Amino acid sequence: MKNFKKLALMGLTAVMSLSLLAACGGGNGGSAETPANNTETSAVENSETPAGSTETPATGEFTTVEAGKLHMATNAAFPPYEMTTDDGGFEGIDVEVAQAIADKLGLELVINDMDFSTVVTSVQQGKCDMAMAGLTVNEERLKNVDFTSSYATGIQVIIVKEGSEVTIDNLGDQLIGTQEGTTGWQYCTDDFGADHVQAFTSGAAAVQALVAGSVDCVVIDNEPAKAYVEANPGLTILDTEYAVEDYAIGVSKDNPALREAIDAALVELIEDGTVQTIVDKYITAD
């Protein structure tokens, strides 16, 4: 079953232009709009093109929802990919990769923090330019947005209480906590039925339900799982992976020129080692 998931995800990624490098966001109520790192970068604008249009020598003309800016839809409760700082800013792998892309395109990055369930919708409806939230490429999302090349690989894992008898082989006999709208929720519901899955508004809420004994385990991406286990003594992660999936950037199907521009910038950042350097900053080898 798990090998089938891996093959299916590999097949989805094969239709994209590139998949390189070796986890979906938690819920965070409300919405915030903040220029990343308070950095303002002037866009290269063509006075003969419509407002919101940008032209670069490398990618040609494309449009953004706001002239001179690149709006990123995310859910900043998914360490180490996106999280808030003590001063109300944002940091993480996705944040830094997005900033590097915006710099290449001559745009100011603006981060729109929202519930995870609205991240893809905001791009689909033209409210944001791109979705980055540890976003997995799957068939359902491909119906609503286009994706760039993959820039990271996420692993779904299982959090349990220390001493628990839960294993990947008896997972279907448990009450599984997940975050609503994530691939973890989708996989578990498909594999074991909705009556074995309890969805929460955030990964943190699912983990607290496990601590309280309301669920038997939690299925979530590996990197945030490690952060939750570190913050909650008595929890551990099973050694066996539940699923492997690719992260990419979602862009509106109605804006192929922008997708191509973002993808071209992303590929350059992968090839010159920038993305790997950012990943290594936040994720150290075990």
N, C-alpha and C positions, 0 to 999 in steps of 0.2 A: 504493500500500500504506500509506504513512504517513498520507495524507489519510483513508483508511478508518479508521485507528486514531483519528484525531482526532474524526471524526464519531461513531464508536461510543462514545467516552468522553463526548462531549457529550450523546449520547442517554441514557447512564446518569445523568449529572448532572441532566438535565431532570426526572427523577422525584423529585429532592430538592426541598426547599422553596425553596432559594436557592443561587445560585452566584456568588461574588464574588471579587475580587482576582486579581491575577496572582501529588524528588526524594525509592527506598525505603530504609530504614535498614540499617546494617551490622551484622554479628554481634558480640556482646560476651558472651563466655562468662560463666556464673554469673548470679546474681540479687542485686539490692540493693533495699532498701525504705527510702526516706528521705523525710521531710517536706520538700517543696520550700522552699528558702531558710530552713529551720528556722522557718517561719511557722506559728503556731497561731491559727486563726480559729474562734471558737465558732459552732456550727451553731444555727440557729433550730429548736428541737425542740418537738414537740407531745406532751405527756405521755400523751395518749390514743391515740397511734399506736404501732405496733410498733417495737421497737428497730431502728435503721437508717433509720427514716422521717424525712423532713425536709419541712417545709411553708414555702413562701414566698408572699407575697401575689401575686407575678407569675405563678408557675407552678403553685401548688397542691402537693399532696403527692406525694412520690416517695421511693424507697428507694435506699440505697447499701449496698455490701457491709459497710461498717463505719460505725456511727453517727457523724455529725459529720465524716466524712472523704470525700474524693473520690479514689479510687485510679486513677492513670493508668498504663497499661501502655505501655512504650516500649522502645526500644533506643538507648541513649545513645552511639551511634557514628555519627551522621549529621549532621555540621555543615552548615549552621548551625541546623538544626531542633532537634536535641538532642545534647548532648555533656556530658562530665564536666568539672568544674573541678579546679584543682590541689588544692583542699581536700576533694575527694570529693563535692562537690555537683553540681548540674545547672544547665545554662543552655541557651538557644537559643529559637528562635521558638515551637516547640510548648510548651516549658516555661513561657514567659511568658504565652502565650495561655491555657494550662490554669490558671495561677495566677489570671489575671483572671476566668476562668469560675468558679473555686472561690470567689473573693471575692464575686462577684455572688450565688452560691447560699448564701453563709454557711457554707462548708465549708473544712476544712483540706486542702490538696492533698498527697497522698502519691504519690511517684514510684516505681514498681516497674520497675527496669531488668532486662531479660531478653533472651534471644536473640530476634531478629526473628521467627523462625519460630513463636514461641509467643505473640506479642503479641495477635493476633486470638483465638487459642484461649483465652487467659486471660480475655478478656471474654465469650466464648461460654459458658465454663464457670462464669461468675459469680465468678471470683477477683479481677477488677478491674472498675471501673465503666466505664472508657472506654479506647480505644486511640488514642494519638497517637504516630505514628512516621514522619512523612512518608508517611502511609498513603493509598494511591491507591484510589479507588472503582473496583471492577471487578465483573464478573458473579460471579466465584467467591466473592469476599468478601461480596457481597450475599446469598449463600446462607446465610452464617453469622452476620452481624451487620447491624444497621441503621446508617445513616450520617446525620450531621447535614448542614447546608448546607456547601458547600465554602468554605474560608477561604484557600486558596492554590492556585497552579498550579505543577505540576512539569514539567520538561522532561527527557526521556531523551536523553543525548548519548553520543558515542563518543570515548573516550580512546585515543590512539595514540602511538607514539614519533615524535619529530620526524623528518621525512624519510620517514616510512612511506608506502607506496603504497596503504594501506587507504583506501577511500572508502565512502560509504553505498551506492553502486551495486554494489560488489564484496564487500559485507559477508558475503554468503552463502558466499563462498569462503574465509573466514577461520575461525580458531578464536577464538571470542568468550568472554571472561571476564565473568562476572556474579556477583552475590551470590545465593545460593540463596533461593528463595521470594519474590523480588521480581518486580515487573512487568517489569523489564528481562529477567530470566531467562525469564519466561513469553513475552514478545513474541518474543525471539530464538529460543526453542525452537519456537514456533508457526511463525515465518517461515522458519527455516532448518534445522530438525531438531535433535534432541538431540545428534547426532554433531558438530555445529558449535559446541556450547556447552559450556563447562566452568564448573560452579558452584563457588563458594567460600563459606566460612562468613561472610565479611565483604567489604565493598567494598575495604577496605585490603588484604586478602589477594589479591584479584583484581588490584589495581593492582601489587602486588609481583610477581605472576606475569608481568605485562606487562613490568615492568622487567627481570625475569630472562629474558625471551624465551620463556616457556612458553605464552603466548597472544599473539595478534596484535593484540588490541584489548580494550577493556573498555567495556561499555554500562552506564551508571549515571546517576543523576540529576545535573542540571547543577551545583547548588550544592556538594554534596560533591565532584563531579568537579573543580571549581575549586580546592578545598582540597587534594585529592590531587595535582593538577598542580603547584601552588605548592610542595608539600613534596617533589616528585620532579623535579628538573631533567632535561630531556630528553624530557618528555612534553608533549603538547598536546591540545587538544580540537578535533575537526572542526567546521567552521562549520555544517554541516547538522544540524538537529534530527532525532532518530530517532522520537520520539513526544511528545505533549503530554497531560498527565493532571491530574486534579483531586485535591487533598488534602481529606480530611474526617475527622471523628471517629467512630470505630466504637463502638457501644453495643449491649448485648445485645438481641436480639429479644424477650426475655422482660421487658424493662423499658422499655416505651414512654414511661412518665411521666418517667423519667430522661432519655431521649433528647430529649423535648420541652423539658424544663427546660434541658438543656445547649445545645440548639439555640437556644432563646429568648435565653439569655445570650450565645451566640456572635453571633447576628444583631445584638443591641444593640451589641456590641463592634465589629462590622464597621461598622455605621451611624454610630457616634460617632467613628470613625477610630482607635480603639485598636489594632485588629489591624494596620492599615497602618503605624502608628507603630512597632509591634514589628517588622514585616517590614523596614521601612526602617532600623532600628537594626542589623540583621544583614546585609542585602543592599543594597549601594549600586549605583546605576546605573552601567553601564559607560561 
